[in-house]
Amino acid sequence: MSTRQNVILFMLFLVFLLGLTGQTLAIDMTARSLGMGGAFTGVADDLSTLLYNPAGLSQSKWGGLRLDAAFMTDGFDKLKDALEAYGNVGADGFNEQALIDLIPDNLGLEGQVFGAVNIKSLGLGFNNRTTTDFCRENSTSAQVSAKNISEGIVGFSYQLLAPPLEIASLALGANLKLLRAKTIDYAIDSSIGHLVEKTASGSGFDLDLGVLAKVTPLVNVGVQLKNVLSSEYDLAGSTVVKTHDGSQWNVAANTDFSTKIKNERVMRVGAAVFVPVLNLTVAADLDNFPLLTEGEREQVLHLGVEKDILFNGLSLRAGTFNQGKDSRYYTVGLGLNITKLHLDLALGSDGGFDGNLNGALAARIKF
């Protein structure tokens, strides 16, 4: 199949995705994939594949390792104001009203650290993600909610079909994820003088499946099924009511609770085409694909490009995805490729750096 036919095939795939897409917000982005707008299920050629498509481990030759750190906020200006307010806290300390004054209205923060290593088609990874939401309801009450999920990942891929010239090759992959979830919620009300603290934790496991097909050596199609098998586990903890006597917090009540948790199945499909004349990769993903996704989730379309220049020593990336009903997220990325060492940087925003902001850094080695 010619390069021109590959591009036409890929454009038809994009039209199909555009007809289905809705809106949501992406998570689990590494520096390289963020630079490409989160479109990586069909690319799947580095250790990010443990998050996007475990079948991509079949593309590893000998081994590699990587470390990513990322952050996101949906209110950068509010975050700056909160940090300034923290620096202006007086000698009275953190009583109820001082805490409320520090909490921004409707601010979300998210941080992520991802590390992985692989030997051929066997990969081991660790993914830690923390999400925090702030909400100040009025001048006397506010809420803060935080959730942390740590995942230990064991991934494996098997080349099911390996015909000559990689035409119609097929690889299957699977991830076993052992997870630990922790939550903490604060509700503060200075009008009645108390703080309610809820903490909980629990452990479980999930199984992901992936498929990566090379239609031609230049066109990949990938599918990921997250949480195909998911354990139901108890998120158990306690609710503590505290009051402030002017100098310290005192416990007024303490009760236990338990909640059942089970992660829903999510389907993601993607494709990537490499244009050798331009040394360019174009990719598209559709997250929450409705065919096998559980629950009511809005679909999100990720589009991204990666162009290698200067004899592949530098990679330029750009992408976009939906973020909310009437908002679109734009990303840019840069990769420095020094033989086997790759350094990646990515930034994303909804068009104004006073609002949504996402950033990621990574170092990776691929042998």
C-alpha positions as CSV (number, residue, x, y, z in Angstrom):
1,M,0.0,0.0,0.0
2,S,1.4,3.4,-1.0
3,T,2.0,6.4,1.4
4,R,-0.8,8.2,-0.3
5,Q,-3.2,5.3,0.3
6,N,-2.0,5.1,4.0
7,V,-2.9,8.8,4.5
8,I,-6.3,8.4,2.9
9,L,-7.0,5.4,5.1
10,F,-6.0,7.3,8.2
11,M,-8.2,10.4,7.3
12,L,-11.2,8.0,6.9
13,F,-10.4,6.7,10.4
14,L,-10.4,10.4,11.7
15,V,-13.7,11.1,10.1
16,F,-15.2,8.1,11.8
17,L,-13.8,9.2,15.2
18,L,-15.0,12.8,14.7
19,G,-18.6,11.5,14.2
20,L,-18.5,9.9,17.6
21,T,-16.7,12.3,19.8
22,G,-18.0,14.1,22.9
23,Q,-16.2,15.8,25.7
24,T,-14.2,14.8,28.8
25,L,-10.8,15.3,30.4
26,A,-7.8,13.1,29.8
27,I,-5.7,11.5,32.6
28,D,-2.6,9.3,32.7
29,M,-0.5,11.4,30.4
30,T,3.3,11.1,30.0
31,A,5.4,13.9,28.7
32,R,5.6,12.5,25.2
33,S,2.0,11.5,24.9
34,L,0.9,14.9,26.4
35,G,2.8,16.7,23.7
36,M,0.8,14.7,21.2
37,G,-2.6,15.6,22.8
38,G,-2.8,12.1,24.5
39,A,-3.0,10.3,21.1
40,F,-0.8,7.2,21.8
41,T,-2.8,4.0,21.7
42,G,-1.8,3.4,18.0
43,V,1.8,4.7,18.5
44,A,2.6,2.6,21.5
45,D,6.4,2.4,20.9
46,D,7.8,3.3,24.3
47,L,7.1,2.5,27.9
48,S,4.1,4.8,28.0
49,T,2.4,1.8,26.4
50,L,1.9,0.4,29.9
51,L,-0.7,3.2,30.4
52,Y,-2.1,3.3,26.8
53,N,-1.8,-0.1,25.2
54,P,0.2,-3.0,26.7
55,A,0.4,-4.7,23.3
56,G,3.0,-2.1,22.4
57,L,5.6,-3.8,24.5
58,S,6.0,-6.1,21.5
59,Q,7.8,-3.2,19.7
60,S,10.6,-3.1,22.3
61,K,13.9,-4.6,21.1
62,W,16.0,-5.2,24.2
63,G,14.8,-3.0,27.0
64,G,14.4,0.5,28.4
65,L,13.4,2.6,31.4
66,R,11.6,5.9,31.9
67,L,10.6,8.4,34.6
68,D,7.8,10.9,34.2
69,A,6.4,13.7,36.4
70,A,3.3,15.7,35.5
71,F,0.8,18.2,36.9
72,M,-2.5,19.7,36.0
73,T,-4.7,22.5,37.3
74,D,-8.0,23.9,36.1
75,G,-7.4,27.3,37.8
76,F,-3.9,28.6,37.5
77,D,-4.8,32.1,38.7
78,K,-6.7,30.7,41.7
79,L,-3.7,28.6,42.6
80,K,-1.4,31.7,42.6
81,D,-3.9,33.6,44.8
82,A,-4.1,30.6,47.3
83,L,-0.3,30.5,47.6
84,E,-0.1,34.2,48.2
85,A,-2.9,33.9,50.9
86,Y,-0.9,31.1,52.6
87,G,2.1,33.4,52.9
88,N,0.0,36.0,54.6
89,V,-1.4,33.8,57.4
90,G,-1.1,35.7,60.7
91,A,0.1,34.6,64.1
92,D,-3.3,33.3,65.1
93,G,-2.6,30.2,62.9
94,F,-5.1,28.0,61.2
95,N,-8.5,28.3,63.0
96,E,-11.7,27.6,61.1
97,Q,-12.0,31.0,59.4
98,A,-8.3,31.1,58.5
99,L,-8.6,27.7,56.8
100,I,-11.7,28.8,54.8
101,D,-10.0,32.0,53.6
102,L,-7.1,29.9,52.2
103,I,-9.4,27.6,50.2
104,P,-10.0,28.7,46.6
105,D,-13.4,28.5,45.0
106,N,-13.7,25.6,42.5
107,L,-10.0,24.7,42.0
108,G,-8.7,21.3,40.9
109,L,-5.1,20.1,41.0
110,E,-3.7,16.8,39.8
111,G,-0.2,15.4,40.1
112,Q,1.3,12.2,38.6
113,V,4.5,10.3,38.8
114,F,5.1,7.3,36.4
115,G,8.2,5.1,36.3
116,A,8.7,1.9,34.2
117,V,11.3,-0.6,33.0
118,N,11.1,-3.4,30.5
119,I,13.1,-6.3,29.2
120,K,11.9,-7.1,25.7
121,S,8.1,-7.7,26.0
122,L,7.9,-7.8,29.8
123,G,7.4,-4.5,31.6
124,L,7.2,-3.4,35.2
125,G,5.8,0.0,36.1
126,F,4.6,2.2,39.0
127,N,2.0,4.9,38.5
128,N,1.0,7.4,41.3
129,R,-1.7,10.0,40.8
130,T,-3.2,12.4,43.2
131,T,-6.3,14.6,42.5
132,T,-7.4,17.4,44.8
133,D,-10.5,19.5,44.5
134,F,-11.2,22.8,46.5
135,C,-14.6,24.4,46.9
136,R,-15.5,27.4,49.0
137,E,-19.3,27.5,49.2
138,N,-19.6,30.8,51.0
139,S,-17.6,33.0,53.4
140,T,-18.1,30.5,56.3
141,S,-17.9,27.1,54.7
142,A,-15.6,25.2,52.4
143,Q,-14.6,21.7,51.3
144,V,-11.4,20.0,50.2
145,S,-11.3,16.5,48.7
146,A,-8.1,14.5,47.8
147,K,-7.7,11.1,46.2
148,N,-4.5,9.2,45.7
149,I,-4.1,6.0,43.6
150,S,-0.9,4.0,43.5
151,E,-0.6,1.3,40.9
152,G,2.1,-1.4,40.6
153,I,1.9,-2.7,37.0
154,V,3.1,-5.9,35.4
155,G,2.7,-5.9,31.6
156,F,3.3,-8.5,29.0
157,S,3.0,-8.6,25.2
158,Y,2.9,-11.5,22.7
159,Q,3.4,-11.3,18.9
160,L,0.6,-13.4,17.6
161,L,1.2,-12.8,13.9
162,A,4.6,-11.7,12.5
163,P,4.4,-11.9,8.7
164,P,7.2,-10.6,6.4
165,L,7.5,-6.8,6.1
166,E,5.2,-6.4,9.1
167,I,2.1,-6.3,6.9
168,A,-1.0,-7.4,8.9
169,S,1.1,-8.2,12.0
170,L,-0.8,-8.6,15.3
171,A,0.3,-8.3,18.9
172,L,-1.7,-8.9,22.1
173,G,-0.9,-7.5,25.6
174,A,-2.1,-7.5,29.1
175,N,-1.5,-5.5,32.3
176,L,-2.1,-6.7,35.8
177,K,-2.4,-3.7,38.1
178,L,-2.2,-3.9,41.9
179,L,-3.7,-0.7,43.3
180,R,-3.9,1.1,46.6
181,A,-6.5,3.9,47.0
182,K,-6.5,6.6,49.7
183,T,-9.0,9.4,50.1
184,I,-9.3,12.4,52.5
185,D,-12.1,14.9,52.7
186,Y,-12.4,18.0,54.8
187,A,-15.6,20.0,55.4
188,I,-15.1,23.3,57.4
189,D,-17.9,25.5,58.7
190,S,-16.9,28.4,60.9
191,S,-20.5,29.4,61.6
192,I,-20.9,26.3,63.8
193,G,-17.2,26.0,64.7
194,H,-16.3,22.5,63.5
195,L,-14.2,20.6,60.9
196,V,-15.3,17.2,59.6
197,E,-12.4,14.9,58.5
198,K,-13.0,11.7,56.5
199,T,-10.1,9.4,55.6
200,A,-10.3,6.0,53.9
201,S,-8.1,3.5,52.1
202,G,-8.4,0.2,50.3
203,S,-6.6,-2.2,47.9
204,G,-7.7,-4.1,44.8
205,F,-6.5,-5.2,41.3
206,D,-7.4,-4.5,37.7
207,L,-6.6,-6.3,34.4
208,D,-6.1,-4.4,31.2
209,L,-5.9,-5.9,27.7
210,G,-4.4,-4.4,24.5
211,V,-4.2,-5.1,20.8
212,L,-1.8,-3.6,18.3
213,A,-2.1,-4.3,14.6
214,K,0.2,-3.1,11.8
215,V,-2.1,-2.7,8.8
216,T,1.1,-1.8,6.9
217,P,4.6,-0.9,8.1
218,L,3.4,2.7,8.2
219,V,-0.1,2.3,9.7
220,N,-0.9,1.1,13.2
221,V,-4.3,0.5,14.8
222,G,-4.5,-0.1,18.6
223,V,-7.2,-1.0,21.1
224,Q,-7.0,-0.9,24.9
225,L,-9.6,-2.3,27.3
226,K,-9.0,-1.0,30.8
227,N,-10.4,-2.8,33.8
228,V,-11.6,-5.9,31.8
229,L,-11.4,-7.7,35.1
230,S,-11.7,-5.6,38.2
231,S,-11.9,-6.6,41.9
232,E,-14.5,-5.1,44.2
233,Y,-12.8,-3.8,47.3
234,D,-13.7,-2.0,50.5
235,L,-12.7,1.6,50.9
236,A,-12.8,1.7,54.7
237,G,-12.0,4.6,57.0
238,S,-13.3,6.9,59.7
239,T,-15.2,10.2,60.1
240,V,-13.8,12.6,62.7
241,V,-15.5,15.8,63.9
242,K,-13.1,18.4,65.4
243,T,-13.6,21.7,67.1
244,H,-11.2,24.6,67.6
245,D,-10.9,26.1,71.1
246,G,-8.8,29.1,70.0
247,S,-5.5,27.3,70.3
248,Q,-5.9,23.7,69.1
249,W,-8.2,21.2,67.4
250,N,-10.1,18.8,69.6
251,V,-11.9,15.6,68.6
252,A,-15.6,15.7,69.3
253,A,-16.8,12.5,67.5
254,N,-15.3,9.5,65.7
255,T,-17.2,6.9,63.6
256,D,-16.1,4.2,61.1
257,F,-17.5,3.6,57.6
258,S,-16.9,1.4,54.5
259,T,-17.7,1.8,50.8
260,K,-17.6,-0.8,48.0
261,I,-15.4,0.3,45.0
262,K,-15.1,-1.3,41.6
263,N,-13.5,0.3,38.5
264,E,-15.6,0.4,35.4
265,R,-14.4,-1.0,32.1
266,V,-13.2,1.6,29.6
267,M,-12.4,1.1,25.9
268,R,-9.9,3.2,23.9
269,V,-9.1,2.9,20.2
270,G,-6.4,4.7,18.3
271,A,-4.5,4.8,15.0
272,A,-1.2,6.2,13.9
273,V,0.4,6.7,10.4
274,F,4.0,7.5,9.7
275,V,4.7,9.7,6.6
276,P,8.3,8.9,5.7
277,V,8.7,11.8,3.2
278,L,8.0,14.3,5.9
279,N,9.4,12.2,8.8
280,L,6.1,12.8,10.5
281,T,3.8,10.7,12.7
282,V,0.0,11.6,12.9
283,A,-2.1,9.9,15.6
284,A,-5.7,9.9,16.8
285,D,-7.3,8.2,19.8
286,L,-10.9,8.0,20.9
287,D,-11.2,7.5,24.6
288,N,-14.4,6.0,26.2
289,F,-15.3,4.2,23.0
290,P,-18.9,3.3,23.5
291,L,-18.8,-0.3,22.2
292,L,-17.4,-1.9,25.4
293,T,-17.2,1.1,27.8
294,E,-19.3,0.7,31.0
295,G,-21.4,3.5,32.4
296,E,-22.3,6.8,30.9
297,R,-19.0,8.4,29.8
298,E,-18.6,11.1,27.2
299,Q,-16.1,10.3,24.4
300,V,-13.0,12.4,23.9
301,L,-11.0,12.6,20.7
302,H,-7.2,13.1,20.9
303,L,-5.3,14.3,17.9
304,G,-1.5,14.6,17.8
305,V,1.5,14.9,15.5
306,E,5.2,14.3,16.0
307,K,7.9,15.5,13.6
308,D,11.6,14.5,13.9
309,I,14.2,17.0,12.6
310,L,17.9,17.5,12.7
311,F,18.6,13.8,11.8
312,N,16.1,12.7,14.5
313,G,18.0,14.6,17.2
314,L,15.0,16.8,18.0
315,S,11.2,15.9,18.1
316,L,8.5,18.6,17.7
317,R,5.0,17.6,19.0
318,A,1.6,19.2,19.0
319,G,-1.9,18.0,19.8
320,T,-5.4,18.8,21.0
321,F,-8.3,17.1,22.8
322,N,-11.8,18.1,24.1
323,Q,-11.9,19.5,27.6
324,G,-15.4,20.3,28.7
325,K,-18.5,20.9,26.6
326,D,-17.3,24.1,24.8
327,S,-13.6,24.0,25.4
328,R,-10.6,22.5,23.6
329,Y,-7.2,21.8,25.1
330,Y,-4.0,22.4,23.1
331,T,-0.6,20.9,23.8
332,V,2.9,21.3,22.6
333,G,6.0,19.1,23.3
334,L,9.7,18.9,22.6
335,G,11.9,15.9,22.7
336,L,15.7,15.8,22.7
337,N,17.1,12.5,21.4
338,I,20.8,11.8,22.3
339,T,21.5,8.3,21.0
340,K,19.6,6.1,23.5
341,L,18.7,8.9,25.9
342,H,15.5,10.9,25.3
343,L,14.4,14.0,27.3
344,D,10.8,15.1,26.9
345,L,9.0,18.3,27.9
346,A,5.3,19.1,27.3
347,L,2.8,21.9,28.1
348,G,-0.9,22.1,27.6
349,S,-3.6,24.7,28.2
350,D,-7.1,25.6,27.0
351,G,-5.8,28.7,25.3
352,G,-5.1,30.9,28.3
353,F,-2.5,30.3,31.0
354,D,-4.7,31.9,33.6
355,G,-7.0,28.8,33.5
356,N,-6.2,25.2,32.7
357,L,-2.5,24.3,32.7
358,N,-0.8,20.9,32.3
359,G,2.9,20.2,32.2
360,A,5.1,17.1,32.2
361,L,8.8,16.2,32.2
362,A,10.4,12.8,31.4
363,A,13.7,11.1,30.9
364,R,13.7,7.7,29.1
365,I,16.3,5.3,27.7
366,K,15.5,2.8,25.0
367,F,17.9,0.1,23.9
